[in-house]
Amino acid sequence: MICKESEKPVLYLVVPCYNEESVLPETAKRLKEKLQQMADSGLVHENSRILFVDDGSRDKTWSIIEKCYRENEQIEGLKLSHNRGHQNALFAGLMTAKDVCDCAVSLDADLQDDINALDGFLKEYLNGCDVVYGVRSKREKDTFFKRTTAEGYYKFLKLLGVDIVYNHADYRLMSHRALEALAEYREVNLFLRGIVPLIGFKTGTVYYERHERFAGESKYPLKKMISFAFDGITSFSIKPLKIIGNIGIIISMFSVVALIYALISKLTGNAVAGWTAIIASIWLLGGIQLLSLGIIGTYVGKIYSEVKDRPKYHIDAYLKK
């Protein structure tokens, strides 16, 4: 469904939700007001919708979505059969919206993404951009630890050769054409921040300031953030494997030098019992070996998941207008 240049685009706002009962009523209210304002100003078509995706929530999230659906013409709901994670829930929403929209914007349910940036997204889209990235203009509200680790992570990914947009999360607009291209990526281990730049096409950028979470608790504690970051690295770069190989070569070279030194010391009668050095070497090499096996195991596990090619999600219910 591609609109002509003279027509207003049908926009879908795709919002993945997991245990968001505390914030969802306010999110629905604000998004509905914003979408109506954009329709009234002629920026989007009146058939534009908000699609909430319930990622197997254990609270009242789905019942709230059902209530909003009954009371608001612009709201639709998609329920996954069980929790599949943020990236899969987002992908499910985008693929559902793909066939009925001209463009879709993905954003979080916690109201941290500035919805006033949506006007900028649409203007970039109307100027011919198939993908528009929402990029944080500053991180002053983050703690020192979060700001430092987040910025370091983006730089580290770039260093490993991953094409990723700096300070961009999942707040982005994708055109119908870009969504069709995204559907061709079949990997099970989804990392959309790395996949979307691979699509190509013309891109734009809109800068915005991220707000504090309106209510509830973050669904990305430190443990999940580390896991998500590691998934991003291992899904888009094999450099960690190359680093392991290089470390192995360097250690092997040192081992040969140490062996020659030990033989010379033995032949010259200068051999001295080096218990501390031996124990230290064992611990060092043992640690490196275990770390290397862990990294290699992660890659093997991802291959295992991809080979099985299991479905990313199952849709339990779809509330469509």
C-alpha positions, 0 to 999 in steps of 0.5 A: 500500500503506497500512497501517491505524493499528493495523498496523505500517508497512512501511518501506524505507530507500533508500540511493543508492551510488556507489563505496562499497565501503569503507563498504558492508559496515559500512553494511549491518551497522548498518542491518540491526541498526537495522531489526531493532531497530525491528521487534522494538520494534514500530515497523515491520513485519517485512517492512521492507527496506533498498534499496541503489541502485548508481548505476553504480559502477566498484568492487565496490559491486554485488558487495557488494550482491549478497553482502548480498542473499544473506546477509540477508533484509532487504536488496534491491538496485537497479542502474542501467545507468550513472551518473546522479547522486545525485538520479536514483539516489535518485529511482529507489530511491524510485519502486521502493519506492513500490509496496511500502512504507508509507513510505520513508526516504532516507539516504546510504551513508557513515553520516554520517546518524544512524540513531538518528534513524529512531525519531523519523521513524517516531513523526512518521509515526505521528502523521500526518506525510507528510514528515519532514525530518532537520535538522542540529542543529549544524555544529561538525564542519564546516570554517569554509569549508564551514559558512559556504558551506552556511549562506549557500547556504540563506539565498541560496535563501530570498532567491531565493524557493526553499522549502527546509528550512534545514540539511536535505539528503536525510535524510527520510521520505516516506509512500506518499501523498507518494511518489505525489505525488513521482512526478507531478513529471516534470522531468529536472533533479532537485533533491529538496530543492526539490521535496519541500516543494512537495508539501505535506501535513503535515510534521514535523522531527527534529533530529540530529547528523551524524557524520564519514564512516565510510570512503572519500572524499566523493562531493561535492568542491567542484566538484560542490557548486558545480554542485549548488548552481547547479542548485538555484538555476536549477531553482527560481528565475527571479530571476537572470534578473530580476537580469540585466534590472535590471542591464541597465536600470541600466547603460543609465541610466548609459550615457545619463548618460555619453553626455550628459556626453560630448556636453556636454564635446565642445560646451564644448571640454573633451573629454579623451582617456580611454583608461583609462576606456574600457578599464575600461568595455569590460572591465566591460561585457564581463564583465557580458555574458558572465556574463549570457549564461552564466546565460541559457544555463544556463536555455536548456540546462535547457529543452532537457533538459526538452523532450527528456524523456529517461528519468531512469534505466534499471534494469539489475538488481533484487534483490527479496525 
